[in-house]
Amino acid sequence: MDAPPGGQLHIELLPDQVAGHGTLLTASDDGDGICKIMKPVEPRSSELQFYKRFSNDISETAAKLRPFFPRYFGVMLIDMESHIVMENLIAGMNKPCIMDIKLGYRQYTAKMKESKIKSCINKATISTSGSHGMRICGMKLWNVETQEFEQKQKTEILADGFEQVSSNICRFVRNSKELAEKFDEPVAALLDIFKHQTEFRFYSSSLLLVYDGEDPSKHDARMIDFAHSFRLEEGKELLCEREDDPFEDNGACGIDIGVKSGLENLHAIFQGV
């Protein structure tokens, strides 16, 4: 799709981005009742190709996973730049609280630059990605007492140990068992899928948790960031085993143990709130 003529769709910067690469844009509902986010991509980017293929995937695994992904609406050209158009998960929230949790032990593929691969291995080594299959990449929380947002960027929380990560997640849900259970429901459902699915690899994907700080009954949890995600039968050339990577990976067969581990630990944290 192309951007519509001026006046029909109001596009602006997304003010609530807490992690990720590239500047996200947001748009008002264009008549279908759904507010959207636009993420800039190269026309042949792996993330765009994943969205296109996954949206047409008729497998049972894809059908099970699809409710846990933002809805995909195609590609929009804005100022001669391609953008993936997705559902805006924080639309209608007055005080959006957001947590980006990166899943899995591994966050790279064989086609990435050597320097980037080494950086990914190092980040996994110094963070809970390598030990627990998950780490917090960003957090924005509405403080009811101060009536202000508190924010943590990925650089300041990268090296947090599992105890601190757990503490931050409990704080994000306000130590509320009710809110924790709301998020644990999709986490448990995803965990059940990843205990069995052997068709896809989701390297460097995240689980995005959102709720309204003024009305926590408005909440959502979805997987995002699919630049290094692929169906195994189509992307075996993206797999690689390296002597300098100490973290277990099933490679070309079996379940995605890194994502499974991350979901198990996240499930345990929510269960303990």
N, C-alpha and C positions, 0 to 999 in steps of 0.2 A: 504494500500500500504506500502511497505517497502522502505527504502532509497535505491536508486540505487547504483551500484558500483561506486567507486571513480572516479572522473573525469567527470562524466556525469551531476552532479548537484552540483553547488557551494553553500554551506550553510554557513551562518555567522550570528552573532548577529545583531538584528535590532537596528540601532543606534538612532531611533527616537521615542522610547516608552516614553509616557508622563504620563501614569497611568496604573492601573491594577496590577495583581499579576502574578508572574512567568516571566521568561526571554523569550522574543519572539525571534524567529529565522526567517531569510528570505532566500529565495532561488531564484536563477535565473530561468528563464523560462526553463522548461524541455521539450520543443518541441511543447507545445500547445499554445505558445504565451502569456501565463499568468504568471506573477510573483506572488509568494505565500509567505504567512507568516505561520509559524508553532508555535503553542501554546502548551506548555506541559500540559498534563492532566493525571489523573489516568484512567486506562482502563474502569472503571465503573463509572466515574464521571458523575454527573447530566448534566453538560454542553455538554459532548460528546453525552450522550443519547438524549438530546434535539436536537442537530444538526442532528443526525441520524433519529429521528422520524420526525422532521420538513421537512427534505429533501424529505421524502416520503409522506408527508401530502398532500392529494388531495382536501382539503376543499377550499372553496372560500376565506375564510379569510387568509389562508396560502398563496394562490396564490397572494393576494393583498399585503401581507407583504414581500414576497420573494424578490422583486426588491430592498427593503430597507435593506437587510442583505448582508454581504459579501458572495460571492459564496463559497460553501463548497465542498472540494475535497476528503474528507475521512480522514483516519488516517495514519500517517507515523511513523515508529519505527526508532528512532535515538538514538544510543548508549543505546539500550535496554529501552528507555523511549518513551511512546506514545505521539504523538503530533497531535492535530487537524490541518488540512491543509486548509487554507483559502486564498482568494484573497488578495493580497497586494494592499491596496487602495492608497498608496503613491508611487507606482512604477512609474518611469519616471519623478518624481518631483525633481528638483535640490535643492530647498530650501523649504522642506515640512513644512507648518504651520499646527499645529494640536491642536484641542480642544476637550477634552473629557467631555461631559455633562451627568451626571448621572440623570436618569429620575425616577419620581415617589416619593410618600410619603414613601413607605415601601421598605426596602432593605434586608429583611430576610425571612426565612421560618421556620416552626416548627421543622425541623430536624437539625437546626444549634445549636451549643453549646449556653448555657444560657449567657455566658459572651459575645459571639459574638452578640447575639440578643440585649443585653443591649447596646452594643457599637453602633450598627446600630440605635437604637432608640435615643441615645444621639446625634449622628451625625445629624440625621434628626432634632432634637430639636434645635441645635445651628446653623444650616445652613438653607439655603433657600429650602432644600428638604422638610422640614415639612411645610413651609409657602407657597411655590410656586411650589412644585413638581419637582424641578430641582436644580442642583448645578454644578458648574465647578469642575472637579476632576483633571484637568491638562491642561496646555496650553503652546504651543511653537510657537513663533512668530518671523518671520524674519523682522528685523528692516532695512528698506531700507537706512535710513540716516547713521546709524553706521555700516552697513554691518555686523551685528552680530545677532545671535539668542538671544531672551529673553525667559526665561522659568519660569513658576510658577508651583510649586508642590502643591499637594492637601492639605498638612498640613498647608501651609501658606495662603490658600484662603478658607479653610473650613468654617470659621465663617464670611465670607463676607456677608453683607446684600444685599438685592435685587438691590439696587441702584448701588453698586459696581460690582455686578455680571453683571448687564446690561451694565455698563461702560466697563468692560473687554471684553464682547462679541462684543460691538461696536468697541472697539480698535482692537480686533482680525480681524474684517472685514475691518479695516482701515477706519472706518466711511464712507465706500463706499456704497452708496445705490445700486449700480449695483451688488456688491458682496453679500450684504445682501439679495437681491432679489433672487440670485442664490441659496442661502442656504434656504431661506424661501419657495421656491417651494417644496422641499421634506418634509420640516417641515409641511407645510399646507396639503400636501397629506397624511402624516402619521396621522395628527390630524383628518382628515376626516375619516380615518380608525378607530381610537381609540374612536371616538364619537359613534361608533356602535358595535365594536367587543366585544363579551362577551365570547369568547372561550379560550383565553390565559391570563396568568398573567406573567408580565415581571418585577419581583422584582430585583432591582439593575442593570438593564441593562443601557447602555449608548447610547447616540447619538454621533458618532464621526464625526467631521467636519474637512476636510482637503483641502488645496489648495497649489499651488506652489507660494512661495513668489516672484519668478522671473517672473512667468506667471500665474496670478490668473484665467486665462481661464481654467486652469486645476484644477478642484475642485470636491469634492464628499462629500456625507453625508450618513452614514449608521448606523443602530443600531448594537451594539456589546455587548458582555459579557452576556451570557445566562446561567450562572451557577445556577441561581435561577429562571429560566423561565420554564413554563410548561403549558400543556393543562389542563384546569380545570377538565375535566372528568377523567383525568389520575392522577391528583395530589392533590386531596382534602385533603389528609393527611398532605400536606405541609402548609395548611392554619392554622392560629391561631389568636385568639382574646385575647388581653392582656390588663389588667387594666392599666398597666404602659405605654401603647402606646396610646397617645392622638390623633393620626392621623387617619383620616377617611379611611376606606377601604371597598369595596363592598364584599370582601370575595368570597364565592362560587357562587355568581350570579351577574349579571349586568356588566357594563363596567369597565375597569381598570381606575378608576378615578384619580389615582395618576399620571400615565403616561399622561393621557389626560390633566391634569392641567399643567404639565411641558411643554407639547407641545404648549398649549395655551399661556403660558407666553413667551416662546421662539419665537413664532409667533408674539406676540405683540412687542417684542424687535426688531426683524428684520423689522417689519412694521414701527417702529419709527426711524430707522436710516436715 
